[in-house]
Amino acid sequence: MKRNMTKSGYEGLQKEIKKIKFPKIDVWKNGYKGKDYVVRIETSEFTCICPKTGLPDFANVVIEYMPDKWCLELKSFKEYIAAYRSVGIFHEHVVNRMLDDLAKSCKPKKMKIKGTFNTRGGITTTVEAEYKR
């Protein structure tokens, strides 16, 4: 049986994902600007909503970045990720949107984000995205 891949129940669900307003991510001045080092931030408390089913999705999110002039401020980061709790968003879009927002805030030398979403229906999704200046 051939499936029509152009029409699905997902069509149009993520049209405005780049326009959603999330809390500002604060930064602070890096005192070791001339040194290359990596900061790793990890949270197992990430939650968003499946745009298809309306059910919650849970994930472990790991951010690794090499700061330049600025470092991410963790309290504002916590508020930022908490804002996803009420957003219907695909796993792939979570990681890429987060990378866009975080890289824009702190302008790192490089950054990598990995989201491992909890198993649902026997399927685990892991999405990784990278930014390099």
C-alpha positions in Angstrom: 0.0 0.0 0.0 1.4 3.4 -1.0 1.1 6.3 1.4 0.6 9.8 0.4 3.6 11.5 2.0 2.5 15.1 1.1 -0.4 15.2 3.5 -0.3 14.4 7.1 -1.9 15.3 10.4 1.3 17.2 11.2 1.0 19.7 8.3 1.0 23.3 9.5 1.6 22.5 13.2 5.0 24.2 13.3 4.6 27.1 10.9 5.1 29.7 13.6 7.8 28.0 15.8 10.5 30.5 15.0 8.2 33.4 16.1 7.3 32.1 19.6 8.5 34.4 22.3 10.7 32.8 25.0 12.2 34.4 28.1 15.5 36.3 27.6 18.6 34.4 28.4 21.0 36.5 30.4 24.8 36.3 30.1 27.7 37.5 32.2 31.2 38.5 31.2 33.8 35.7 30.8 36.9 36.4 32.9 38.9 33.9 30.9 38.1 35.1 27.4 41.6 34.3 26.0 41.3 30.6 27.1 39.6 27.8 25.3 37.5 25.7 27.7 34.1 24.0 27.5 31.0 24.5 29.7 28.6 21.7 30.0 25.0 22.3 31.2 22.7 19.3 31.7 19.1 19.1 32.7 16.8 16.2 33.0 13.8 18.4 33.8 13.0 19.5 30.2 9.3 19.2 29.3 7.4 20.3 26.2 4.1 19.2 24.5 3.7 16.9 21.5 2.0 19.0 18.9 0.2 16.0 17.5 -1.2 14.4 20.6 -1.1 17.2 23.2 0.8 14.8 25.6 3.9 15.9 27.5 7.3 15.0 26.2 10.2 14.7 28.7 13.9 15.0 27.7 17.4 15.1 29.0 19.1 18.1 27.4 22.9 18.6 27.3 24.5 21.9 26.2 28.2 22.1 25.6 29.8 25.4 24.5 33.1 27.1 24.3 32.5 30.7 25.6 34.1 33.7 24.0 33.1 37.0 25.7 30.0 35.8 27.4 28.8 32.9 29.5 25.1 31.8 30.0 23.5 32.8 33.2 21.8 29.7 34.7 18.8 31.2 36.4 17.6 32.8 33.2 18.4 29.5 31.4 16.1 27.6 33.9 13.3 30.1 33.2 13.9 29.7 29.5 13.6 25.9 29.5 10.5 26.1 31.8 8.7 28.2 29.1 8.7 25.1 26.8 6.3 23.3 29.2 3.3 24.7 27.5 4.6 24.8 23.9 3.6 22.2 21.3 6.9 21.5 19.5 8.6 18.6 17.7 11.8 17.2 19.2 13.9 18.3 16.2 12.6 21.9 16.5 13.3 22.0 20.3 17.0 21.4 19.8 17.4 23.6 16.8 15.4 26.5 18.4 17.3 26.2 21.6 20.6 26.3 19.7 19.5 29.4 17.8 18.5 31.2 21.0 21.4 30.2 23.2 24.0 30.9 20.5 22.4 34.3 19.8 22.6 35.1 23.6 26.2 34.3 24.4 27.8 34.2 20.9 30.1 31.2 21.7 33.1 30.0 19.7 31.1 26.8 19.3 28.1 25.1 20.8 26.5 21.7 20.7 23.0 20.7 22.0 21.8 17.2 22.4 18.2 16.3 23.4 17.4 12.7 24.4 13.6 12.4 24.6 12.0 9.8 26.8 10.8 6.6 25.1 7.3 6.7 23.9 5.7 3.8 22.1 9.0 2.0 22.2 10.8 4.8 20.4 13.5 7.0 21.8 14.5 10.2 19.9 17.9 11.8 20.2 18.5 15.1 18.3 21.9 16.9 18.1 22.7 20.3 16.6 25.9 22.3 16.4 26.9 25.9 16.0 30.4 26.9 14.9 31.5 30.5 14.3 
